[in-house]
Amino acid sequence: MKLELIIRSNSSDIDFALLRDGRLIELNNESNDNKISVGDIFLAKAGKVLKGLNASFVDVGYAKDGFLHYHDLGAQVQSLNSFLKKVSTGNYKDFTLKNFQFEKDIDKGGTIDKVLKPKQNILVQIVKEPISTKGPRISSELSIAGRYLVLVPFSNRVSVSQKIEDPKEKDRLKKLAKSIKPKGFGLILRTVAKGKKVAELDKDLQNSLQRWVEMCERIPNTNTPSKVLSELNRASSILRDVLNDSFTNIVVDDSDLADEIRDYIEEIDPGKVGMVKDYQGHVPIFEKFGIERQIKAAFGETVSMSKGAYLVIEHTEALHVIDVNSGNRSNKATSQQDTALEVNLIAATEIARQLRLRDMGGIIVVDFIDMNTNENRQKLYEHLKNEMASDRTKHKILPPSKFGLVQITRQRVRPETNINTQEPNPNKNGKVEAPIVLIDKLDVELRKILSNQRKRNEDLFLHVHPFVAAYLKRKMRMQQRKWFVEHKKWIKIIPRDAYMYLQYKFSFKK
């Protein structure tokens, strides 16, 4: 298995495509106007306290106030509030918490009005981005994620990721963490810390502590509400979470962004800096790696799979529903149960990919093809769990019911990725132009272009939809040959998956 991260940059945002063996498994976007991201820490102002909900709305500078429940305050919120008051004066410079006097933990069954007052300043962290009409979900239990560990201020806890199952490795990591843990801070060892030495863990810890100090230094001169600590940009956060020995390439079409990524990898894993490559090709980077084609195939309501099977994915306000269909596969098998198991296993693999690709969260109900035996249902359940094991988002899968339904919950921290794969009818009257009409348009524009004698010696490319490209190349490249005979110049045709049916572009660059 090899992993590649393909990064496309333009003036307004950046797109990240994660490929496993050339197959798109994750698609992310980072927009310049995205003011709130999971992990950001804000100096915010408490708003109305809702005793009935035991929660408060908090102004973080977004159109909709954040929602802070009592259970999201964190046991040491009184210590956090006391620390914030001292730091806000500008006179308190000891950000290490070595000599800080901690307050008593709040009562688990307490009420928020005893802890938080309207218009009170408070430090909060985004745990869920604004979705639909709701504002962000926030917490005052702060954490700063690094490559190998998570730094938790005002805590004394040391824990290890549950995905590390070896008890000896867990004990080793705990001992190392306790040996470097600074007073007043807790540590959570991440999955990628497995097998790492104390020097690597300590370097990561010092980077996180430095970010904590820089955040505290901003507080005295910051107006409320304001962001005081930003989560890493999406490229760095993806690399922080998934960079491992399986990575083979990180390809970027922007040289400045490529340099930023090299600098970040130099910090976290210097041996992998060489895998960052600048893309200089003339074909758009997502076209070059077949990503545009995969996006159009993966984001429709119907998703085709191998051997004729397909998924139907529908969304409601409360949940997502996925229906598994065998298609024409049932005509080719000798046993209905063998067919059901085979299609369900294929579907489970694709569903695991779709959940990650679309970043679907909340409740997902999958209607698999009915299977009569417990043995086959167990095989499906284990296969689905294995396929979703690499999903970094928290999730839980229940075994198939007797009706073939599988219920999945997947943490929702940001809006679902939706890409419209439908294209408008090219003609408003509902009639489609004959291909020859498009050829006539191309002929007219081609004559205009080639009338410029200075351009005749340069290579000329025609970018068109793949269907149109196939038409132009039919019958031994008939249309290309006609143009060559007429203009004494070979026009190179480039299929573009991102183009609509009647969209085209002549260019002297590929």
Contacts in CASP RR format, 6 or more apart in sequence:
PFRMAT RR
TARGET T0000
AUTHOR 0000-0000-0000
METHOD contacts of the structure
MODEL  1
MKLELIIRSNSSDIDFALLRDGRLIELNNESNDNKISVGDIFLAKAGKVL
KGLNASFVDVGYAKDGFLHYHDLGAQVQSLNSFLKKVSTGNYKDFTLKNF
QFEKDIDKGGTIDKVLKPKQNILVQIVKEPISTKGPRISSELSIAGRYLV
LVPFSNRVSVSQKIEDPKEKDRLKKLAKSIKPKGFGLILRTVAKGKKVAE
LDKDLQNSLQRWVEMCERIPNTNTPSKVLSELNRASSILRDVLNDSFTNI
VVDDSDLADEIRDYIEEIDPGKVGMVKDYQGHVPIFEKFGIERQIKAAFG
ETVSMSKGAYLVIEHTEALHVIDVNSGNRSNKATSQQDTALEVNLIAATE
IARQLRLRDMGGIIVVDFIDMNTNENRQKLYEHLKNEMASDRTKHKILPP
SKFGLVQITRQRVRPETNINTQEPNPNKNGKVEAPIVLIDKLDVELRKIL
SNQRKRNEDLFLHVHPFVAAYLKRKMRMQQRKWFVEHKKWIKIIPRDAYM
YLQYKFSFKK
1 20 0 8 1.000
1 21 0 8 1.000
1 246 0 8 1.000
2 20 0 8 1.000
2 21 0 8 1.000
2 22 0 8 1.000
2 246 0 8 1.000
2 247 0 8 1.000
2 248 0 8 1.000
2 249 0 8 1.000
3 18 0 8 1.000
3 19 0 8 1.000
3 20 0 8 1.000
3 242 0 8 1.000
3 244 0 8 1.000
3 246 0 8 1.000
3 247 0 8 1.000
3 248 0 8 1.000
4 18 0 8 1.000
4 19 0 8 1.000
4 22 0 8 1.000
4 247 0 8 1.000
4 248 0 8 1.000
4 249 0 8 1.000
4 250 0 8 1.000
4 251 0 8 1.000
4 289 0 8 1.000
5 16 0 8 1.000
5 17 0 8 1.000
5 18 0 8 1.000
5 19 0 8 1.000
5 235 0 8 1.000
5 238 0 8 1.000
5 239 0 8 1.000
5 247 0 8 1.000
5 249 0 8 1.000
5 250 0 8 1.000
5 251 0 8 1.000
6 16 0 8 1.000
6 17 0 8 1.000
6 18 0 8 1.000
6 19 0 8 1.000
6 251 0 8 1.000
6 285 0 8 1.000
6 286 0 8 1.000
6 289 0 8 1.000
6 291 0 8 1.000
7 14 0 8 1.000
7 15 0 8 1.000
7 16 0 8 1.000
7 17 0 8 1.000
7 235 0 8 1.000
7 250 0 8 1.000
7 251 0 8 1.000
7 252 0 8 1.000
7 253 0 8 1.000
7 254 0 8 1.000
7 257 0 8 1.000
7 261 0 8 1.000
7 285 0 8 1.000
8 14 0 8 1.000
8 15 0 8 1.000
8 17 0 8 1.000
8 253 0 8 1.000
8 284 0 8 1.000
8 285 0 8 1.000
8 286 0 8 1.000
9 15 0 8 1.000
9 252 0 8 1.000
9 253 0 8 1.000
9 254 0 8 1.000
9 257 0 8 1.000
12 31 0 8 1.000
12 32 0 8 1.000
12 33 0 8 1.000
13 29 0 8 1.000
13 30 0 8 1.000
13 31 0 8 1.000
13 32 0 8 1.000
14 29 0 8 1.000
14 30 0 8 1.000
14 233 0 8 1.000
14 234 0 8 1.000
14 235 0 8 1.000
14 257 0 8 1.000
15 27 0 8 1.000
15 28 0 8 1.000
15 29 0 8 1.000
15 286 0 8 1.000
16 26 0 8 1.000
16 27 0 8 1.000
16 28 0 8 1.000
16 29 0 8 1.000
16 30 0 8 1.000
16 234 0 8 1.000
16 235 0 8 1.000
16 238 0 8 1.000
17 24 0 8 1.000
17 26 0 8 1.000
17 27 0 8 1.000
17 286 0 8 1.000
17 289 0 8 1.000
17 291 0 8 1.000
18 24 0 8 1.000
18 25 0 8 1.000
18 26 0 8 1.000
18 27 0 8 1.000
18 28 0 8 1.000
18 238 0 8 1.000
18 242 0 8 1.000
19 25 0 8 1.000
19 289 0 8 1.000
19 291 0 8 1.000
22 289 0 8 1.000
23 294 0 8 1.000
23 353 0 8 1.000
24 291 0 8 1.000
24 294 0 8 1.000
24 295 0 8 1.000
24 298 0 8 1.000
24 357 0 8 1.000
25 353 0 8 1.000
25 356 0 8 1.000
25 357 0 8 1.000
26 238 0 8 1.000
26 356 0 8 1.000
26 357 0 8 1.000
27 295 0 8 1.000
27 357 0 8 1.000
27 417 0 8 1.000
28 234 0 8 1.000
28 238 0 8 1.000
28 417 0 8 1.000
29 234 0 8 1.000
29 417 0 8 1.000
30 233 0 8 1.000
30 234 0 8 1.000
30 235 0 8 1.000
35 61 0 8 1.000
35 62 0 8 1.000
35 227 0 8 1.000
36 60 0 8 1.000
36 62 0 8 1.000
36 126 0 8 1.000
36 129 0 8 1.000
36 130 0 8 1.000
36 136 0 8 1.000
37 126 0 8 1.000
37 129 0 8 1.000
37 230 0 8 1.000
37 231 0 8 1.000
37 234 0 8 1.000
37 414 0 8 1.000
38 126 0 8 1.000
38 127 0 8 1.000
38 128 0 8 1.000
38 129 0 8 1.000
38 231 0 8 1.000
38 413 0 8 1.000
38 414 0 8 1.000
39 125 0 8 1.000
39 126 0 8 1.000
39 127 0 8 1.000
39 145 0 8 1.000
39 231 0 8 1.000
40 125 0 8 1.000
40 126 0 8 1.000
40 227 0 8 1.000
40 229 0 8 1.000
40 230 0 8 1.000
40 231 0 8 1.000
41 123 0 8 1.000
41 124 0 8 1.000
41 125 0 8 1.000
41 126 0 8 1.000
41 142 0 8 1.000
41 215 0 8 1.000
41 227 0 8 1.000
41 228 0 8 1.000
41 229 0 8 1.000
42 60 0 8 1.000
42 61 0 8 1.000
42 123 0 8 1.000
42 124 0 8 1.000
42 125 0 8 1.000
42 126 0 8 1.000
42 138 0 8 1.000
42 225 0 8 1.000
42 226 0 8 1.000
42 227 0 8 1.000
42 228 0 8 1.000
43 84 0 8 1.000
43 121 0 8 1.000
43 122 0 8 1.000
43 123 0 8 1.000
43 219 0 8 1.000
43 222 0 8 1.000
43 224 0 8 1.000
43 225 0 8 1.000
43 226 0 8 1.000
43 228 0 8 1.000
44 58 0 8 1.000
44 59 0 8 1.000
44 60 0 8 1.000
44 61 0 8 1.000
44 121 0 8 1.000
44 122 0 8 1.000
44 123 0 8 1.000
44 124 0 8 1.000
44 138 0 8 1.000
44 224 0 8 1.000
44 225 0 8 1.000
45 58 0 8 1.000
45 59 0 8 1.000
45 119 0 8 1.000
45 120 0 8 1.000
45 121 0 8 1.000
45 122 0 8 1.000
45 224 0 8 1.000
45 225 0 8 1.000
46 56 0 8 1.000
46 57 0 8 1.000
46 58 0 8 1.000
46 59 0 8 1.000
46 68 0 8 1.000
46 116 0 8 1.000
46 117 0 8 1.000
46 118 0 8 1.000
46 119 0 8 1.000
46 120 0 8 1.000
46 121 0 8 1.000
46 122 0 8 1.000
47 56 0 8 1.000
47 57 0 8 1.000
47 58 0 8 1.000
47 59 0 8 1.000
47 65 0 8 1.000
47 118 0 8 1.000
47 119 0 8 1.000
48 56 0 8 1.000
48 57 0 8 1.000
48 118 0 8 1.000
49 55 0 8 1.000
49 56 0 8 1.000
49 112 0 8 1.000
49 113 0 8 1.000
49 116 0 8 1.000
49 117 0 8 1.000
49 118 0 8 1.000
50 56 0 8 1.000
50 57 0 8 1.000
50 112 0 8 1.000
51 111 0 8 1.000
51 112 0 8 1.000
51 113 0 8 1.000
53 69 0 8 1.000
54 69 0 8 1.000
54 70 0 8 1.000
54 110 0 8 1.000
54 111 0 8 1.000
54 112 0 8 1.000
55 67 0 8 1.000
55 68 0 8 1.000
55 69 0 8 1.000
55 70 0 8 1.000
55 112 0 8 1.000
56 68 0 8 1.000
56 112 0 8 1.000
56 116 0 8 1.000
57 65 0 8 1.000
57 66 0 8 1.000
57 67 0 8 1.000
57 68 0 8 1.000
58 65 0 8 1.000
58 66 0 8 1.000
58 67 0 8 1.000
58 68 0 8 1.000
58 122 0 8 1.000
58 124 0 8 1.000
58 138 0 8 1.000
59 65 0 8 1.000
59 66 0 8 1.000
59 224 0 8 1.000
59 225 0 8 1.000
60 66 0 8 1.000
60 124 0 8 1.000
60 126 0 8 1.000
60 136 0 8 1.000
60 138 0 8 1.000
60 225 0 8 1.000
61 225 0 8 1.000
61 226 0 8 1.000
62 130 0 8 1.000
62 135 0 8 1.000
62 136 0 8 1.000
64 130 0 8 1.000
64 133 0 8 1.000
64 134 0 8 1.000
64 135 0 8 1.000
64 136 0 8 1.000
65 135 0 8 1.000
66 135 0 8 1.000
66 136 0 8 1.000
66 137 0 8 1.000
66 138 0 8 1.000
67 134 0 8 1.000
67 135 0 8 1.000
67 136 0 8 1.000
67 137 0 8 1.000
67 138 0 8 1.000
68 112 0 8 1.000
68 116 0 8 1.000
68 124 0 8 1.000
68 138 0 8 1.000
68 139 0 8 1.000
68 140 0 8 1.000
69 112 0 8 1.000
70 109 0 8 1.000
70 110 0 8 1.000
70 111 0 8 1.000
70 112 0 8 1.000
70 115 0 8 1.000
72 127 0 8 1.000
72 137 0 8 1.000
72 138 0 8 1.000
72 139 0 8 1.000
72 140 0 8 1.000
72 141 0 8 1.000
73 106 0 8 1.000
73 112 0 8 1.000
73 115 0 8 1.000
73 116 0 8 1.000
73 139 0 8 1.000
73 140 0 8 1.000
73 141 0 8 1.000
74 106 0 8 1.000
74 139 0 8 1.000
74 140 0 8 1.000
74 141 0 8 1.000
75 105 0 8 1.000
75 106 0 8 1.000
75 108 0 8 1.000
75 141 0 8 1.000
76 102 0 8 1.000
76 103 0 8 1.000
76 105 0 8 1.000
76 141 0 8 1.000
76 154 0 8 1.000
76 155 0 8 1.000
77 106 0 8 1.000
77 115 0 8 1.000
77 140 0 8 1.000
77 141 0 8 1.000
78 103 0 8 1.000
78 104 0 8 1.000
78 105 0 8 1.000
78 106 0 8 1.000
78 115 0 8 1.000
79 100 0 8 1.000
79 102 0 8 1.000
79 103 0 8 1.000
79 154 0 8 1.000
80 122 0 8 1.000
80 123 0 8 1.000
80 140 0 8 1.000
80 142 0 8 1.000
80 153 0 8 1.000
80 154 0 8 1.000
81 120 0 8 1.000
81 122 0 8 1.000
82 101 0 8 1.000
82 103 0 8 1.000
83 97 0 8 1.000
83 100 0 8 1.000
83 154 0 8 1.000
84 121 0 8 1.000
84 122 0 8 1.000
84 123 0 8 1.000
84 219 0 8 1.000
86 92 0 8 1.000
87 95 0 8 1.000
87 216 0 8 1.000
87 219 0 8 1.000
87 220 0 8 1.000
88 121 0 8 1.000
88 219 0 8 1.000
88 220 0 8 1.000
89 220 0 8 1.000
90 220 0 8 1.000
94 100 0 8 1.000
95 212 0 8 1.000
95 213 0 8 1.000
95 216 0 8 1.000
95 217 0 8 1.000
96 182 0 8 1.000
96 183 0 8 1.000
96 209 0 8 1.000
97 153 0 8 1.000
97 154 0 8 1.000
97 182 0 8 1.000
97 183 0 8 1.000
97 184 0 8 1.000
97 185 0 8 1.000
98 182 0 8 1.000
98 183 0 8 1.000
98 184 0 8 1.000
100 184 0 8 1.000
102 154 0 8 1.000
102 184 0 8 1.000
106 115 0 8 1.000
116 122 0 8 1.000
121 224 0 8 1.000
122 140 0 8 1.000
123 140 0 8 1.000
123 142 0 8 1.000
123 228 0 8 1.000
124 138 0 8 1.000
124 139 0 8 1.000
124 140 0 8 1.000
125 138 0 8 1.000
125 139 0 8 1.000
125 140 0 8 1.000
125 141 0 8 1.000
125 142 0 8 1.000
125 143 0 8 1.000
126 136 0 8 1.000
126 137 0 8 1.000
126 138 0 8 1.000
127 136 0 8 1.000
127 137 0 8 1.000
127 138 0 8 1.000
127 139 0 8 1.000
127 413 0 8 1.000
128 136 0 8 1.000
128 137 0 8 1.000
128 412 0 8 1.000
128 413 0 8 1.000
128 414 0 8 1.000
129 136 0 8 1.000
129 413 0 8 1.000
129 414 0 8 1.000
129 415 0 8 1.000
130 136 0 8 1.000
130 415 0 8 1.000
131 412 0 8 1.000
131 414 0 8 1.000
131 415 0 8 1.000
132 415 0 8 1.000
141 152 0 8 1.000
142 152 0 8 1.000
142 153 0 8 1.000
142 154 0 8 1.000
143 150 0 8 1.000
143 151 0 8 1.000
143 152 0 8 1.000
143 153 0 8 1.000
143 188 0 8 1.000
144 150 0 8 1.000
144 151 0 8 1.000
144 153 0 8 1.000
144 208 0 8 1.000
144 211 0 8 1.000
144 212 0 8 1.000
144 229 0 8 1.000
145 151 0 8 1.000
145 190 0 8 1.000
145 208 0 8 1.000
145 231 0 8 1.000
145 240 0 8 1.000
146 190 0 8 1.000
146 204 0 8 1.000
146 207 0 8 1.000
146 208 0 8 1.000
146 240 0 8 1.000
147 190 0 8 1.000
147 192 0 8 1.000
147 204 0 8 1.000
147 240 0 8 1.000
147 268 0 8 1.000
147 269 0 8 1.000
148 189 0 8 1.000
148 190 0 8 1.000
148 192 0 8 1.000
148 193 0 8 1.000
148 196 0 8 1.000
148 200 0 8 1.000
148 201 0 8 1.000
148 204 0 8 1.000
149 177 0 8 1.000
149 187 0 8 1.000
149 188 0 8 1.000
149 189 0 8 1.000
149 190 0 8 1.000
149 193 0 8 1.000
149 201 0 8 1.000
149 204 0 8 1.000
149 205 0 8 1.000
149 208 0 8 1.000
150 187 0 8 1.000
150 188 0 8 1.000
150 190 0 8 1.000
150 208 0 8 1.000
151 185 0 8 1.000
151 186 0 8 1.000
151 187 0 8 1.000
151 205 0 8 1.000
151 208 0 8 1.000
151 209 0 8 1.000
151 212 0 8 1.000
152 185 0 8 1.000
152 186 0 8 1.000
152 187 0 8 1.000
152 188 0 8 1.000
153 184 0 8 1.000
153 185 0 8 1.000
153 186 0 8 1.000
153 212 0 8 1.000
154 184 0 8 1.000
154 185 0 8 1.000
155 184 0 8 1.000
155 185 0 8 1.000
155 186 0 8 1.000
156 184 0 8 1.000
156 186 0 8 1.000
157 186 0 8 1.000
157 187 0 8 1.000
157 188 0 8 1.000
158 174 0 8 1.000
158 177 0 8 1.000
158 178 0 8 1.000
158 181 0 8 1.000
158 186 0 8 1.000
158 187 0 8 1.000
158 188 0 8 1.000
158 189 0 8 1.000
159 174 0 8 1.000
159 187 0 8 1.000
159 188 0 8 1.000
159 189 0 8 1.000
160 170 0 8 1.000
160 173 0 8 1.000
160 174 0 8 1.000
160 177 0 8 1.000
160 188 0 8 1.000
160 189 0 8 1.000
160 193 0 8 1.000
161 188 0 8 1.000
161 189 0 8 1.000
161 190 0 8 1.000
161 191 0 8 1.000
161 193 0 8 1.000
163 191 0 8 1.000
164 170 0 8 1.000
164 173 0 8 1.000
164 189 0 8 1.000
164 191 0 8 1.000
164 193 0 8 1.000
164 194 0 8 1.000
169 194 0 8 1.000
169 195 0 8 1.000
172 195 0 8 1.000
173 189 0 8 1.000
173 193 0 8 1.000
173 194 0 8 1.000
173 195 0 8 1.000
174 189 0 8 1.000
176 198 0 8 1.000
176 201 0 8 1.000
177 187 0 8 1.000
177 189 0 8 1.000
177 201 0 8 1.000
179 198 0 8 1.000
180 198 0 8 1.000
180 201 0 8 1.000
180 202 0 8 1.000
180 205 0 8 1.000
181 187 0 8 1.000
182 205 0 8 1.000
182 209 0 8 1.000
185 209 0 8 1.000
187 205 0 8 1.000
189 201 0 8 1.000
192 241 0 8 1.000
192 244 0 8 1.000
193 201 0 8 1.000
204 268 0 8 1.000
207 267 0 8 1.000
211 229 0 8 1.000
214 229 0 8 1.000
215 228 0 8 1.000
215 229 0 8 1.000
218 228 0 8 1.000
218 229 0 8 1.000
219 228 0 8 1.000
222 228 0 8 1.000
231 237 0 8 1.000
232 240 0 8 1.000
232 264 0 8 1.000
235 257 0 8 1.000
235 260 0 8 1.000
235 261 0 8 1.000
235 264 0 8 1.000
236 261 0 8 1.000
236 264 0 8 1.000
239 250 0 8 1.000
239 261 0 8 1.000
239 264 0 8 1.000
239 265 0 8 1.000
239 268 0 8 1.000
240 268 0 8 1.000
241 392 0 8 1.000
242 392 0 8 1.000
243 265 0 8 1.000
243 268 0 8 1.000
243 269 0 8 1.000
243 272 0 8 1.000
247 272 0 8 1.000
247 275 0 8 1.000
248 275 0 8 1.000
249 275 0 8 1.000
249 277 0 8 1.000
250 261 0 8 1.000
250 265 0 8 1.000
250 275 0 8 1.000
250 276 0 8 1.000
250 277 0 8 1.000
251 277 0 8 1.000
251 279 0 8 1.000
251 285 0 8 1.000
251 289 0 8 1.000
252 258 0 8 1.000
252 261 0 8 1.000
252 276 0 8 1.000
252 277 0 8 1.000
252 278 0 8 1.000
252 279 0 8 1.000
253 278 0 8 1.000
253 279 0 8 1.000
253 284 0 8 1.000
253 285 0 8 1.000
255 278 0 8 1.000
258 276 0 8 1.000
258 277 0 8 1.000
258 278 0 8 1.000
261 276 0 8 1.000
262 273 0 8 1.000
262 274 0 8 1.000
262 276 0 8 1.000
265 271 0 8 1.000
265 272 0 8 1.000
265 273 0 8 1.000
265 276 0 8 1.000
266 273 0 8 1.000
279 285 0 8 1.000
279 288 0 8 1.000
281 288 0 8 1.000
281 510 0 8 1.000
282 509 0 8 1.000
282 510 0 8 1.000
283 494 0 8 1.000
283 510 0 8 1.000
284 292 0 8 1.000
284 496 0 8 1.000
284 498 0 8 1.000
285 291 0 8 1.000
286 292 0 8 1.000
286 295 0 8 1.000
286 498 0 8 1.000
287 496 0 8 1.000
287 497 0 8 1.000
287 498 0 8 1.000
290 497 0 8 1.000
292 496 0 8 1.000
292 497 0 8 1.000
292 498 0 8 1.000
293 497 0 8 1.000
295 419 0 8 1.000
295 421 0 8 1.000
296 421 0 8 1.000
296 497 0 8 1.000
297 303 0 8 1.000
297 304 0 8 1.000
298 353 0 8 1.000
298 354 0 8 1.000
298 357 0 8 1.000
299 357 0 8 1.000
299 358 0 8 1.000
299 417 0 8 1.000
299 418 0 8 1.000
299 419 0 8 1.000
299 420 0 8 1.000
299 421 0 8 1.000
300 313 0 8 1.000
300 421 0 8 1.000
301 312 0 8 1.000
301 313 0 8 1.000
301 314 0 8 1.000
302 310 0 8 1.000
302 311 0 8 1.000
302 312 0 8 1.000
302 313 0 8 1.000
303 310 0 8 1.000
303 311 0 8 1.000
303 312 0 8 1.000
303 313 0 8 1.000
303 350 0 8 1.000
303 354 0 8 1.000
304 310 0 8 1.000
305 311 0 8 1.000
305 346 0 8 1.000
305 347 0 8 1.000
305 350 0 8 1.000
306 346 0 8 1.000
307 329 0 8 1.000
307 332 0 8 1.000
307 342 0 8 1.000
307 343 0 8 1.000
307 346 0 8 1.000
308 326 0 8 1.000
308 327 0 8 1.000
308 328 0 8 1.000
308 329 0 8 1.000
309 324 0 8 1.000
309 325 0 8 1.000
309 326 0 8 1.000
309 327 0 8 1.000
309 329 0 8 1.000
309 343 0 8 1.000
309 346 0 8 1.000
309 347 0 8 1.000
310 325 0 8 1.000
310 327 0 8 1.000
311 322 0 8 1.000
311 323 0 8 1.000
311 324 0 8 1.000
311 325 0 8 1.000
311 347 0 8 1.000
311 350 0 8 1.000
311 351 0 8 1.000
311 354 0 8 1.000
312 322 0 8 1.000
312 323 0 8 1.000
312 325 0 8 1.000
313 320 0 8 1.000
313 321 0 8 1.000
313 322 0 8 1.000
313 354 0 8 1.000
314 320 0 8 1.000
314 321 0 8 1.000
314 322 0 8 1.000
314 323 0 8 1.000
315 321 0 8 1.000
315 416 0 8 1.000
318 363 0 8 1.000
319 362 0 8 1.000
319 363 0 8 1.000
319 364 0 8 1.000
319 365 0 8 1.000
320 360 0 8 1.000
320 361 0 8 1.000
320 362 0 8 1.000
320 363 0 8 1.000
320 364 0 8 1.000
320 365 0 8 1.000
321 364 0 8 1.000
321 365 0 8 1.000
321 367 0 8 1.000
322 351 0 8 1.000
322 354 0 8 1.000
322 364 0 8 1.000
322 365 0 8 1.000
322 366 0 8 1.000
322 367 0 8 1.000
323 367 0 8 1.000
324 343 0 8 1.000
324 344 0 8 1.000
324 347 0 8 1.000
324 366 0 8 1.000
324 367 0 8 1.000
324 368 0 8 1.000
324 369 0 8 1.000
325 369 0 8 1.000
326 339 0 8 1.000
326 340 0 8 1.000
326 343 0 8 1.000
326 369 0 8 1.000
329 339 0 8 1.000
329 342 0 8 1.000
329 343 0 8 1.000
330 336 0 8 1.000
330 339 0 8 1.000
333 339 0 8 1.000
333 342 0 8 1.000
337 371 0 8 1.000
337 372 0 8 1.000
337 373 0 8 1.000
337 376 0 8 1.000
339 369 0 8 1.000
340 368 0 8 1.000
340 369 0 8 1.000
340 370 0 8 1.000
340 371 0 8 1.000
340 376 0 8 1.000
341 371 0 8 1.000
341 376 0 8 1.000
341 379 0 8 1.000
341 380 0 8 1.000
343 369 0 8 1.000
344 368 0 8 1.000
344 369 0 8 1.000
344 371 0 8 1.000
344 376 0 8 1.000
344 380 0 8 1.000
345 379 0 8 1.000
345 380 0 8 1.000
345 383 0 8 1.000
347 366 0 8 1.000
347 368 0 8 1.000
348 368 0 8 1.000
348 380 0 8 1.000
348 383 0 8 1.000
348 384 0 8 1.000
348 387 0 8 1.000
349 383 0 8 1.000
349 387 0 8 1.000
351 366 0 8 1.000
351 384 0 8 1.000
351 387 0 8 1.000
352 384 0 8 1.000
352 387 0 8 1.000
352 388 0 8 1.000
352 391 0 8 1.000
353 387 0 8 1.000
354 360 0 8 1.000
355 361 0 8 1.000
355 364 0 8 1.000
355 388 0 8 1.000
355 391 0 8 1.000
355 395 0 8 1.000
355 408 0 8 1.000
355 410 0 8 1.000
356 391 0 8 1.000
356 393 0 8 1.000
357 417 0 8 1.000
358 416 0 8 1.000
358 417 0 8 1.000
358 418 0 8 1.000
359 393 0 8 1.000
359 414 0 8 1.000
359 415 0 8 1.000
359 416 0 8 1.000
359 417 0 8 1.000
360 410 0 8 1.000
360 416 0 8 1.000
361 393 0 8 1.000
361 409 0 8 1.000
361 410 0 8 1.000
361 411 0 8 1.000
361 412 0 8 1.000
361 416 0 8 1.000
362 409 0 8 1.000
362 410 0 8 1.000
362 411 0 8 1.000
362 412 0 8 1.000
363 407 0 8 1.000
363 408 0 8 1.000
363 409 0 8 1.000
364 407 0 8 1.000
364 408 0 8 1.000
364 409 0 8 1.000
364 410 0 8 1.000
365 405 0 8 1.000
365 406 0 8 1.000
365 407 0 8 1.000
365 408 0 8 1.000
366 405 0 8 1.000
366 406 0 8 1.000
366 407 0 8 1.000
366 408 0 8 1.000
367 404 0 8 1.000
367 405 0 8 1.000
368 380 0 8 1.000
368 400 0 8 1.000
368 404 0 8 1.000
368 405 0 8 1.000
368 406 0 8 1.000
369 404 0 8 1.000
370 403 0 8 1.000
370 404 0 8 1.000
371 377 0 8 1.000
371 380 0 8 1.000
371 400 0 8 1.000
371 404 0 8 1.000
377 399 0 8 1.000
377 400 0 8 1.000
377 404 0 8 1.000
378 399 0 8 1.000
380 400 0 8 1.000
380 406 0 8 1.000
381 397 0 8 1.000
381 399 0 8 1.000
381 400 0 8 1.000
381 406 0 8 1.000
384 397 0 8 1.000
384 406 0 8 1.000
385 397 0 8 1.000
388 395 0 8 1.000
388 397 0 8 1.000
391 410 0 8 1.000
393 410 0 8 1.000
393 411 0 8 1.000
393 413 0 8 1.000
394 410 0 8 1.000
394 411 0 8 1.000
395 408 0 8 1.000
395 409 0 8 1.000
395 410 0 8 1.000
395 411 0 8 1.000
396 408 0 8 1.000
396 409 0 8 1.000
397 406 0 8 1.000
397 407 0 8 1.000
397 408 0 8 1.000
398 406 0 8 1.000
398 407 0 8 1.000
398 408 0 8 1.000
399 406 0 8 1.000
400 406 0 8 1.000
423 500 0 8 1.000
423 501 0 8 1.000
424 500 0 8 1.000
425 432 0 8 1.000
426 432 0 8 1.000
426 433 0 8 1.000
426 500 0 8 1.000
426 501 0 8 1.000
426 502 0 8 1.000
427 433 0 8 1.000
433 502 0 8 1.000
435 468 0 8 1.000
435 471 0 8 1.000
438 468 0 8 1.000
438 502 0 8 1.000
438 504 0 8 1.000
439 472 0 8 1.000
439 479 0 8 1.000
442 462 0 8 1.000
442 504 0 8 1.000
445 506 0 8 1.000
446 483 0 8 1.000
446 487 0 8 1.000
446 491 0 8 1.000
446 506 0 8 1.000
447 487 0 8 1.000
449 455 0 8 1.000
449 460 0 8 1.000
449 506 0 8 1.000
450 456 0 8 1.000
450 460 0 8 1.000
450 487 0 8 1.000
450 489 0 8 1.000
455 508 0 8 1.000
456 489 0 8 1.000
458 508 0 8 1.000
459 492 0 8 1.000
459 508 0 8 1.000
459 510 0 8 1.000
460 489 0 8 1.000
460 491 0 8 1.000
460 492 0 8 1.000
460 506 0 8 1.000
460 507 0 8 1.000
460 508 0 8 1.000
461 491 0 8 1.000
461 492 0 8 1.000
461 493 0 8 1.000
461 494 0 8 1.000
461 506 0 8 1.000
461 507 0 8 1.000
461 508 0 8 1.000
461 509 0 8 1.000
461 510 0 8 1.000
462 472 0 8 1.000
462 491 0 8 1.000
462 492 0 8 1.000
462 493 0 8 1.000
462 494 0 8 1.000
462 504 0 8 1.000
462 505 0 8 1.000
462 506 0 8 1.000
462 507 0 8 1.000
463 494 0 8 1.000
463 496 0 8 1.000
463 499 0 8 1.000
463 504 0 8 1.000
463 505 0 8 1.000
463 506 0 8 1.000
463 507 0 8 1.000
464 472 0 8 1.000
464 493 0 8 1.000
464 494 0 8 1.000
464 495 0 8 1.000
464 496 0 8 1.000
464 499 0 8 1.000
464 503 0 8 1.000
464 504 0 8 1.000
464 505 0 8 1.000
465 495 0 8 1.000
465 496 0 8 1.000
465 499 0 8 1.000
465 500 0 8 1.000
465 501 0 8 1.000
465 502 0 8 1.000
465 503 0 8 1.000
465 504 0 8 1.000
466 495 0 8 1.000
466 496 0 8 1.000
466 497 0 8 1.000
467 501 0 8 1.000
468 501 0 8 1.000
468 502 0 8 1.000
468 504 0 8 1.000
469 493 0 8 1.000
469 494 0 8 1.000
469 495 0 8 1.000
470 495 0 8 1.000
471 479 0 8 1.000
472 479 0 8 1.000
472 480 0 8 1.000
472 493 0 8 1.000
473 479 0 8 1.000
473 480 0 8 1.000
473 493 0 8 1.000
480 490 0 8 1.000
480 491 0 8 1.000
480 493 0 8 1.000
483 489 0 8 1.000
483 490 0 8 1.000
483 491 0 8 1.000
484 490 0 8 1.000
484 491 0 8 1.000
492 510 0 8 1.000
494 510 0 8 1.000
END
